[in-house]
């Protein structure tokens, strides 16, 4: 933003209106020159303050846009959290259902294991004249029976 330059006379006329003529007539030349230099210094300070104000306004605008952006991000993340909480609830339900289902299969397996432990050592497959178990199958059967005891 370009600052508008004013002459001392214009500045004096705008800020001292009625007293500008009186000031210039009552002061000696040296006093008037001192007053004029002070007024120019004041004008320069006012221009600096205006520049700082413009800079600060720009910073405020930037910070406000960041706040708006962050607020939008927070809203987005809160939505994701809500969605994830729903997913957690859904998965907990699936876990409970899987545990219930697993309990049914475990009970069935334990029942079958108990029945298997009561079976005799010999059956029709290894009765007299029948083909004997391979060494691998015999070892597996023996290992299974030891594990069941």
Backbone as numpy.savetxt, mean C-alpha at the origin, in Angstrom:
# Nx Ny Nz CAx CAy CAz Cx Cy Cz
5.33 33.61 -13.46 4.49 34.77 -13.46 5.38 36.00 -13.46
5.25 36.84 -14.43 6.09 38.03 -14.56 5.59 39.12 -13.62
6.51 39.71 -12.90 6.14 40.79 -11.99 6.01 42.09 -12.79
5.01 42.86 -12.44 4.78 44.12 -13.13 5.68 45.17 -12.48
6.53 45.82 -13.28 7.44 46.84 -12.76 6.71 48.18 -12.72
6.87 48.89 -11.62 6.26 50.20 -11.47 7.36 51.24 -11.24
7.09 52.42 -11.66 8.01 53.50 -11.34 7.71 53.95 -9.92
8.65 54.69 -9.33 8.44 55.17 -7.96 7.24 56.11 -7.93
7.11 56.91 -8.97 5.98 57.85 -9.00 4.66 57.09 -9.04
4.59 56.04 -9.84 3.36 55.25 -9.92 3.09 54.56 -8.59
4.14 54.01 -8.00 4.00 53.35 -6.70 3.51 54.34 -5.66
4.14 55.51 -5.63 3.76 56.54 -4.65 2.31 56.96 -4.88
1.95 57.13 -6.13 0.59 57.56 -6.44 -0.42 56.49 -6.03
-0.06 55.22 -6.20 -1.01 54.15 -5.89 -1.13 53.89 -4.39
-0.04 54.08 -3.64 -0.09 53.76 -2.21 -0.23 55.00 -1.31
0.20 56.12 -1.81 0.14 57.31 -0.97 -0.87 58.33 -1.50
-1.59 57.97 -2.52 -2.67 58.76 -3.09 -2.60 60.26 -2.85
-3.30 60.74 -1.83 -3.42 62.17 -1.54 -2.11 62.76 -0.98
-1.37 61.96 -0.26 -0.17 62.50 0.41 1.07 62.48 -0.47
0.99 61.91 -1.64 2.18 61.80 -2.52 2.72 63.18 -2.87
1.86 64.09 -3.24 2.29 65.44 -3.61 2.87 66.16 -2.41
2.23 65.98 -1.25 2.69 66.63 -0.03 4.07 66.11 0.35
4.25 64.78 0.23 5.54 64.18 0.57 6.63 64.74 -0.32
6.38 64.78 -1.61 7.41 65.26 -2.54 7.70 66.75 -2.37
6.71 67.54 -1.95 6.92 68.98 -1.77 7.57 69.31 -0.42
7.28 68.56 0.61 7.75 68.86 1.96 9.17 68.37 2.20
9.58 67.33 1.50 10.90 66.77 1.74 11.95 67.50 0.90
13.13 67.58 1.48 14.23 68.13 0.70 14.62 67.09 -0.35
15.47 67.47 -1.27 15.88 66.55 -2.34 16.56 65.32 -1.75
17.44 65.50 -0.80 18.13 64.35 -0.17 17.13 63.46 0.57
16.21 64.08 1.31 15.21 63.31 2.05 14.29 62.56 1.08
13.94 63.24 0.01 13.08 62.60 -0.99 13.80 61.43 -1.65
15.09 61.59 -1.94 15.88 60.50 -2.54 15.99 59.32 -1.57
16.21 59.61 -0.27 16.25 58.53 0.74 14.91 57.81 0.81
13.85 58.63 0.84 12.51 58.03 0.89 12.26 57.18 -0.36
12.67 57.68 -1.50 12.48 56.95 -2.77 13.26 55.63 -2.75
14.47 55.64 -2.24 15.26 54.40 -2.19 14.62 53.40 -1.22
14.08 53.92 -0.11 13.38 53.03 0.83 12.13 52.43 0.19
11.42 53.25 -0.55 10.22 52.76 -1.25 10.62 51.70 -2.29
11.71 51.92 -3.02 12.17 50.93 -4.00 12.57 49.63 -3.31
13.23 49.73 -2.13 13.58 48.54 -1.36 12.32 47.79 -0.91
11.33 48.57 -0.48 10.06 47.96 -0.08 9.38 47.27 -1.27
9.42 47.90 -2.41 8.85 47.31 -3.63 9.55 46.00 -3.97
10.86 46.00 -3.86 11.63 44.78 -4.16 11.27 43.66 -3.18
11.15 44.03 -1.91 10.76 43.01 -0.90 9.37 42.47 -1.19
8.46 43.34 -1.58 7.11 42.89 -1.92 7.14 41.93 -3.12
7.97 42.21 -4.10 8.09 41.32 -5.26 8.66 39.96 -4.85
9.64 39.97 -3.95 10.21 38.71 -3.45 9.16 37.90 -2.71
8.41 38.59 -1.86 7.35 37.90 -1.10 6.31 37.32 -2.06
5.96 38.08 -3.10 5.00 37.58 -4.10 5.56 36.33 -4.78
6.87 36.35 -5.11 7.49 35.18 -5.73 7.47 33.97 -4.79
7.78 34.22 -3.51 7.74 33.13 -2.52 6.32 32.60 -2.38
5.35 33.52 -2.38 3.95 33.11 -2.28 3.56 32.22 -3.45
3.97 32.61 -4.65 3.67 31.82 -5.84 4.32 30.43 -5.74
5.58 30.40 -5.26 6.28 29.12 -5.09 5.55 28.24 -4.09
5.17 28.83 -2.95 4.46 28.06 -1.92 3.09 27.58 -2.41
2.41 28.41 -3.18 1.12 27.98 -3.74 1.31 26.78 -4.66
2.39 26.82 -5.45 2.69 25.67 -6.32 2.96 24.42 -5.51
3.72 24.58 -4.41 4.00 23.42 -3.55 2.73 22.88 -2.91
1.87 23.79 -2.45 0.60 23.37 -1.85 -0.23 22.60 -2.86
-0.30 23.09 -4.08 -1.05 22.41 -5.13 -0.48 21.01 -5.37
0.86 20.92 -5.42 1.51 19.61 -5.60 1.20 18.67 -4.46
1.26 19.18 -3.22 0.97 18.35 -2.05 -0.50 17.92 -2.02
-1.38 18.82 -2.42 -2.80 18.45 -2.48 -3.04 17.34 -3.49
-2.36 17.40 -4.62 -2.53 16.34 -5.61 -1.95 15.03 -5.08
-0.85 15.10 -4.33 -0.29 13.88 -3.73 -1.25 13.31 -2.70
-1.88 14.17 -1.92 -2.85 13.71 -0.92 -4.01 13.01 -1.61
-4.50 13.61 -2.69 -5.60 12.99 -3.44 -5.17 11.64 -3.99
-3.96 11.58 -4.53 -3.43 10.31 -5.08 -3.31 9.26 -3.99
-2.77 9.65 -2.83 -2.59 8.70 -1.72 -3.94 8.23 -1.18
-4.91 9.14 -1.12 -6.24 8.76 -0.66 -6.86 7.74 -1.61
-6.66 7.95 -2.90 -7.15 6.97 -3.88 -6.47 5.63 -3.71
-5.17 5.65 -3.45 -4.40 4.42 -3.24 -4.90 3.70 -1.98
-5.17 4.48 -0.92 -5.69 3.88 0.32 -7.02 3.20 0.06
-7.88 3.88 -0.67 -9.20 3.31 -0.99 -9.02 2.02 -1.78
-8.12 2.04 -2.75 -7.85 0.85 -3.56 -7.35 -0.30 -2.69
-6.41 0.00 -1.80 -5.85 -1.04 -0.93 -6.88 -1.57 0.06
-7.74 -0.69 0.56 -8.81 -1.15 1.46 -9.74 -2.11 0.73
-10.02 -1.82 -0.54 -10.84 -2.73 -1.35 -10.17 -4.08 -1.51
-8.85 -4.05 -1.75 -8.12 -5.31 -1.89 -8.14 -6.10 -0.59
-7.98 -5.39 0.55 -8.01 -6.07 1.86 -9.36 -6.73 2.07
-10.42 -6.01 1.73 -11.76 -6.57 1.88 -11.91 -7.83 1.02
-11.41 -7.76 -0.21 -11.47 -8.92 -1.10 -10.66 -10.09 -0.54
-9.49 -9.79 0.00 -8.64 -10.85 0.56 -9.25 -11.45 1.83
-9.92 -10.61 2.62 -10.59 -11.15 3.81 -11.69 -12.13 3.40
-12.42 -11.79 2.33 -13.44 -12.71 1.82 -12.81 -14.00 1.33
-11.66 -13.89 0.66 -10.95 -15.07 0.16 -10.48 -15.94 1.33
-10.00 -15.30 2.41 -9.56 -16.05 3.59 -10.74 -16.82 4.19
-11.88 -16.17 4.29 -13.07 -16.84 4.82 -13.44 -18.03 3.95
-13.39 -17.83 2.64 -13.71 -18.91 1.70 -12.73 -20.08 1.86
-11.44 -19.75 1.97 -10.43 -20.81 2.10 -10.54 -21.53 3.45
-10.91 -20.81 4.50 -11.11 -21.46 5.80 -12.27 -22.45 5.71
-13.33 -22.07 4.99 -14.45 -22.99 4.78 -14.02 -24.22 4.00
-13.20 -24.02 2.96 -12.70 -25.15 2.18 -11.81 -26.04 3.04
-11.01 -25.44 3.91 -10.13 -26.22 4.79 -10.97 -27.08 5.73
-11.99 -26.48 6.32 -12.87 -27.22 7.23 -13.53 -28.38 6.49
-14.01 -28.12 5.28 -14.65 -29.18 4.49 -13.64 -30.28 4.16
-12.40 -29.89 3.83 -11.37 -30.88 3.51 -11.00 -31.70 4.74
-10.95 -31.06 5.91 -10.65 -31.80 7.13 -11.76 -32.78 7.46
-12.99 -32.36 7.25 -14.14 -33.25 7.49 -14.07 -34.44 6.54
-13.83 -34.15 5.27 -13.72 -35.20 4.26 -12.55 -36.13 4.58
-11.42 -35.53 4.98 -10.24 -36.33 5.33 -10.51 -37.22 6.53
-11.30 -36.73 7.48 -11.66 -37.54 8.65 -12.45 -38.78 8.25
-13.33 -38.63 7.26 -14.11 -39.78 6.77 -13.17 -40.83 6.17
-12.23 -40.37 5.34 -11.31 -41.31 4.69 -10.36 -41.93 5.68
-9.94 -41.17 6.68 -9.04 -41.71 7.70 -9.74 -42.81 8.49
-10.99 -42.56 8.85 -11.75 -43.58 9.59 -11.90 -44.85 8.73
-12.20 -44.66 7.45 -12.34 -45.82 6.57 -11.01 -46.56 6.45
-9.91 -45.82 6.27 -8.59 -46.44 6.14 -8.23 -47.21 7.41
-8.47 -46.61 8.57 -8.14 -47.29 9.83 -8.98 -48.56 10.00
-10.23 -48.50 9.58 -11.08 -49.68 9.65 -10.52 -50.79 8.75
-10.14 -50.40 7.53 -9.59 -51.38 6.59 -8.26 -51.93 7.09
-7.46 -51.08 7.70 -6.17 -51.54 8.23 -6.40 -52.55 9.36
-7.39 -52.30 10.18 -7.70 -53.23 11.27 -8.17 -54.58 10.73
-8.98 -54.53 9.68 -9.44 -55.77 9.05 -8.26 -56.51 8.44
-7.37 -55.77 7.78 -6.20 -56.38 7.14 -5.26 -57.03 8.14
-5.16 -56.47 9.32 -4.28 -57.03 10.35 -4.80 -58.36 10.86
-6.09 -58.57 10.74 -6.69 -59.81 11.24 -6.66 -60.93 10.21
-6.25 -60.63 8.99 -6.21 -61.67 7.96 -5.11 -62.67 8.27
-5.31 -63.88 7.86 -4.30 -64.91 8.13 -3.04 -64.67 7.29
-1.95 -65.29 7.73 -0.68 -65.17 7.02 -0.78 -65.78 5.63
-1.52 -66.83 5.51 -1.62 -67.53 4.22 -3.01 -67.32 3.65
-3.09 -67.31 2.35 -4.39 -67.24 1.68 -4.32 -68.11 0.43
-5.31 -68.02 -0.42 -5.39 -68.90 -1.58 -4.22 -68.70 -2.53
-3.61 -67.55 -2.50 -2.52 -67.30 -3.44 -1.22 -68.02 -3.04
-1.10 -68.38 -1.78 0.12 -69.07 -1.40 -0.18 -70.40 -0.71
-1.33 -70.96 -0.99 -1.69 -72.27 -0.44 -0.87 -73.34 -1.16
-0.96 -74.54 -0.64 -0.21 -75.64 -1.25 -0.49 -75.73 -2.73
0.58 -75.78 -3.49 0.47 -75.92 -4.93 0.25 -74.59 -5.64
-0.09 -73.56 -4.93 -0.29 -72.26 -5.56 1.07 -71.55 -5.66
1.09 -70.62 -6.52 2.34 -69.90 -6.74 2.65 -69.03 -5.51
3.86 -69.07 -5.02 4.28 -68.32 -3.85 4.48 -66.84 -4.22
4.49 -65.96 -3.19 4.70 -64.53 -3.42 6.13 -64.30 -3.89
6.28 -63.27 -4.70 7.65 -62.90 -5.09 8.35 -62.35 -3.85
9.64 -62.29 -3.90 10.38 -61.83 -2.71 10.01 -60.37 -2.39
9.77 -59.59 -3.41 9.39 -58.20 -3.19 8.04 -58.12 -2.46
7.05 -58.87 -2.97 5.72 -58.87 -2.36 5.75 -59.45 -0.97
6.54 -60.45 -0.74 6.64 -61.06 0.59 7.23 -60.04 1.57
8.27 -59.33 1.13 8.89 -58.31 1.99 7.90 -57.18 2.27
7.16 -56.76 1.28 6.17 -55.70 1.45 5.09 -56.13 2.42
4.61 -57.35 2.32 3.57 -57.86 3.22 4.10 -57.95 4.65
5.30 -58.41 4.78 5.91 -58.51 6.11 6.10 -57.13 6.73
6.56 -56.17 5.95 6.75 -54.80 6.42 5.41 -54.19 6.83
4.39 -54.42 6.05 3.06 -53.89 6.35 2.55 -54.47 7.67
2.70 -55.75 7.86 2.19 -56.39 9.08 2.95 -55.92 10.31
4.26 -55.68 10.16 5.03 -55.17 11.30 4.60 -53.74 11.65
4.28 -52.97 10.64 3.86 -51.59 10.88 2.50 -51.52 11.54
1.67 -52.51 11.34 0.33 -52.53 11.88 0.28 -52.97 13.34
1.34 -53.56 13.83 1.34 -54.07 15.22 1.61 -53.01 16.21
